[in-house]
């Protein structure tokens, strides 16, 4: 393996308040009562318009997405790196791995929160929602990231915490690592990732064992 692609929210960044808070605010502003956070969390991963289609059926999701992103632009400080996330990515880079991020979040907020978390300079490429016609669970963002890195799919790993991450990786043909501390928790096992970790710091040792 020569490249690791990370999901952002729930994988590199502890962004429950940042993501779920935005959903709760948006639903209330648009006249809907937010469901419990655990119900919102398992819907995360796909594009926001898809998520709001499930959370607010019968409503045009476009205005909700605008409200959601406006709320997040003003609160990027709510997204924090998970313990050991920065150190783990740095260790992978020091070991010669190419590192990038693939997210369904907007370019402005994804780059802003990664930079604020101290991860911006460690990631060679960040593919956000605007960068490909389709986002996860489609494989397009993974292909775009690997194209920029000039790395074949046979040498890449996708690391994420949602079913969309695992599905996108599987369809793209890369190995998948599910992290069990993110939005899906233990439920992510149902998506059958190739490997699972309970802490991001387990990745370097795991990846040394993964061969193409």
Secondary structure, DSSP 8 states (H G I E B T S, - for coil): --EEEE-SBTTTEE-HHHHHHHHHHHHHHTT-----HHHHHTTTTS-HHHHHHHHSTTS-HHHHHHHHHHHHHT-GGG-EE-TTHHHHHHHHHHTT-EEEEE-SS-HHHHHHHHHHTT-GGG-SEEE-GGGSSS-TTSSHHHHHHHHHHT--GGGEEEEESSHHHHHHHHHHT-EEEEETTSSSGGGGGGG--SEEESSGGGHHHHHHH---
